[in-house]
Every structure is written in C-alpha cells, then in structure tokens.
Amino acid sequence: MAQANWGRSVADLLATLQELEHLGVGFVSLTEALDLTTPAGRAMAGLLAVFAEFEREVLRERVRAGLAHARANGKRLGRPITAALKADQVRKLRRTGLSKSEIARRLRIGRTSVRRILGRRTQR
C-alpha cells in the first residue's frame, strides 16, 4: 500500500485537522493506533508532524550540501550534452535530405534533440 504524505508539515496537518473538525469528521488510524479525536491523539500527531518536517529539512540540507560538494570537486551536474556534440553531423545529414527521424536513428539521439539543433540554425 502507498504511504501518504499527509502531515509532512505542521501547518498542513493543523489545517487539515481543523477542516475535518469543521466538517464533523473524526480521524482514527487503526494501523498506528492514533485517535485524532482526543487531545492526546492530536498532540501525538503534532509531534509526529514536527519530526517529519524536521527530517525533510535535514534531507534537503544534505542534498544541497552534496550538490555543492560535487560542484566544488568539478563534477558536472545535469544531463549529458551528447546531442549537442553531434550538431554538425545533424546539419550535414539534413542537407543530404534525410528526415529528422532518420537522422535521430542514425546518430542515436532523440528526435527532439534533432529538431532543437536544426531550429537553432534557422534562428541565427
């Protein structure tokens, strides 16, 4: 079963709980033994939301630090520039009358990349 992201931020959890209460709906989780219709249950849900939000922020910081470290060590981030390296070949094959699809097949690059390369030429 899929795991829900409900309650990943305290603000989201509180807003949802208030909306449920306004609608006259009580929330009881049978698998977590959590009854949000009681003060103790709402307090526990709030604590869980605080820790979930904290965990997400720590993860975000680690990802940013990892990206900064990779850049500092000269690692190029993002998609490879393989199609751009074949721009001259794309233009040469197009001048011979080949279709964009056939050019993409022969050079083993995407058709969108072929269209983008050929589009640049007409824009210049």
Residue pairs with C-beta under 8 A, 6 or more apart in sequence:
6 12
6 13
6 16
7 13
7 16
7 45
7 48
7 49
7 52
8 49
8 52
8 53
8 56
9 49
9 52
9 53
9 56
10 46
10 49
10 50
10 53
12 49
13 45
13 46
13 49
14 46
17 27
17 36
17 42
17 45
20 26
20 27
20 36
26 35
26 36
26 37
27 36
27 37
28 34
28 35
28 36
28 37
29 35
29 36
34 41
34 44
34 45
35 41
36 42
36 45
67 77
70 77
71 77
82 109
83 109
83 110
83 113
83 114
83 116
83 117
84 113
84 117
86 107
86 109
86 117
87 117
87 120
89 107
90 103
90 107
90 109
90 114
90 117
90 118
91 117
91 118
91 121
93 102
93 103
93 106
93 107
94 100
94 103
94 118
98 106
100 111
100 114
100 115
100 118
101 111
103 114
104 110
104 111
104 113
104 114
107 114
